[in-house]
Amino acid sequence: MRQSEAHAALRSFLLSCHADGRRNVLVITGKGGPGREEETSLSSFMDSRERGVLRRNVPQWLGEPELRAIVVSYQSAAQPHGGGGALYVH
């Protein structure tokens, strides 16, 4: 997903879960993948700065006013559930 699509999907997912009475969910952000090998040096450098955008932004999104009212806390998931590429959201 693109960043704006992921932001809207996260918000919709969490609001829906809250309305359904779910209080603990797993949000998988991924860790950001490596660039393709055939890219040029400059584009590889640019891509390396963009890796992990969702991983970096989801915690910020969870603190936005609309979600702050329903998100009590979050923490990195255990390794079997995605480790650093996932969050438990409470």
C-alpha positions in Angstrom: 0.0 0.0 0.0 1.0 3.6 -0.4 1.4 5.6 2.7 -1.9 7.5 2.4 -3.8 4.2 1.7 -2.2 2.5 4.6 -3.0 5.4 6.9 -6.7 5.3 6.0 -6.7 1.5 6.2 -5.2 1.5 9.7 -7.7 4.1 10.9 -10.6 2.2 9.5 -9.4 -1.1 10.8 -8.8 0.2 14.4 -12.2 2.0 14.5 -13.9 -1.1 13.2 -12.2 -3.3 15.8 -13.1 -1.0 18.6 -16.7 -0.9 17.5 -16.7 -4.7 17.5 -15.4 -4.8 21.0 -11.9 -6.0 20.1 -9.4 -4.5 22.4 -6.1 -6.2 21.3 -5.0 -6.4 17.7 -1.9 -7.1 15.7 -0.8 -4.5 13.1 1.8 -5.7 10.7 3.8 -2.9 9.2 6.7 -4.9 7.7 10.3 -3.9 8.2 10.8 -2.3 4.8 12.3 -4.5 2.0 15.6 -4.2 0.2 15.7 -2.4 -3.1 15.9 -4.3 -6.4 19.4 -5.2 -7.5 19.1 -3.8 -11.0 18.5 -0.2 -9.7 21.2 2.4 -10.2 23.3 3.5 -7.3 21.4 6.8 -6.9 18.0 5.2 -6.9 19.1 2.5 -4.5 20.3 5.3 -2.2 17.0 7.1 -2.5 15.0 3.9 -1.8 17.1 3.1 1.3 15.9 6.3 2.9 12.3 5.3 2.1 12.4 1.8 3.5 10.3 1.1 6.6 8.0 4.1 6.0 5.0 2.4 7.6 7.1 0.9 10.4 8.2 4.5 11.2 4.9 6.2 10.8 2.3 3.9 12.3 3.3 4.8 15.9 2.8 8.5 15.0 -0.6 7.7 13.5 -1.7 5.8 16.6 -1.2 9.1 18.5 -3.4 11.2 16.3 -6.5 12.6 18.0 -9.0 10.3 16.3 -7.1 7.1 17.4 -5.8 8.4 20.7 -9.3 8.1 22.1 -9.3 4.3 21.4 -5.6 3.3 21.5 -4.4 2.8 25.1 -0.9 1.5 24.2 1.1 -0.4 21.7 4.3 -2.4 21.7 6.5 -4.4 19.4 5.2 -7.9 18.7 6.9 -11.0 19.8 9.2 -12.6 17.1 6.6 -15.3 16.1 4.1 -12.6 15.4 6.3 -10.4 13.3 8.9 -9.0 15.7 10.1 -5.5 14.7 7.7 -5.5 11.7 4.5 -5.7 13.8 2.8 -4.0 16.7 0.4 -5.2 19.3 -2.1 -2.4 19.7 -4.3 -2.2 22.8 
